Structure formats: structure tokens, C-alpha cells
Amino acid sequence: MRNNKGNNIQKNKTREGRYANCFQIGQNEFEFVIDFGQSYEESECKESFHTRVICNPYSVNILLKLLQKSVKEYEEMYGEVEND
């Protein structure tokens, strides 16, 4: 199977899921670096990062729009997400 960019996609491949409630973002002229991790107040090590995603600015802009759309749909179904 191929996606619309001509890359091969494996059918029925299981993706690993990781929980994240902590994020760090950095950028330079060419890319954004997004680190995903877990943070727990009761732990000695308050933050533990497990996944890093590196994207170009174009792709990050697409991700931003997808996240905004998803949050809007979520809030329409379940109510407003509280900001602490």
C-alpha cells in the first residue's frame, strides 16, 4: 500500500503508544524539535522524556492546524478544556 506521497505503508502494523503530559519544544532556522515525556510531582525525577520528533517548519504548521481542529472538535463534544 502507498500513501499519496508514494511512500510504502505497512498494513496492520501495530504502533507503540506512549503517554505524554510533559513537552519541550525548540527550534532553529530549519527544524522544530519536540520532546514528549511524563511528569509526576511525587517523583524525585520530575520529568522524564521518552520521545523526540523533529519536523520542518511546514510540517509543524500542519500539525498545529490539526491539533487546533481536534481540540475544537473535542470541545464541541465534551466541553471546554480547562487551562491551568
N, C-alpha and C positions, 0 to 999 in steps of 0.2 A: 504494500500500500504506500502511496506517496501523498504528501500534503501539497498545498497549492504552490509551494516554493521548490518542488521537485525533490525534497528530502524523503528518504525512506522512513516509514513509521512502522514499528513492530506492532502486530496485532496482539491483543490480550496481554501486553506486558504490564506487570504489576509495578506501580510506582511506590516508592517508600514515602511515607508520610511522617513529618516531624512537626511537633508542636512548637510554636514560637509566640512569645509575648514580650520580646525584647528585640530591638532593632538598632543598628548603627548604619549610617549612610555617609559615604564620602564620594567625592568626585574630583576629576581633573578635566582637562580640556577634551579628552577623548572618551571617557567612560565614567559610569557610576558604579560604585562598589556597595552592595547591600549585604550586611551581615544579619543573620537571623539567629536568635538564641532564646534561652529561657532565663528568667529572673525570679528568684524567690527570696523574700525578705528574711525568712528564718534561716537561710543557708549562710555559712561563712563566705563562700564564693557567691556573691550576689548575682553575677551574670556569667553565663556560660554559652558561648556562641558555637554553633554546630554547622552552619551552612553559609557559604558565601556565593552570591550571584553577581556577576559582572556583566553590565549591559552598556550598549552605546546610548547616547542621549535620545536618539529617535525611539529606540525600544522602551526606554524608561518613560517617555511621554505616552506611549501606547499603554503601558502598564498603569500609569497614573489615571488615564481616562477609564480603563477597565475597572480599576478599584473604585473610582468615583461612581460609576454606573452601578456597580454591585452594591455599594453602600446605600445608594438611593433606593434600589430595589428592595434591599433588606429592610430599610426603614419604612417603606410602604407596606410591607407585610407584617413587621413585628414592632414597629415604633422606633422612635428616635434613639440613636446610640448616644449614650451619655459621654461627655468629655470631662475627664477629671481635671 
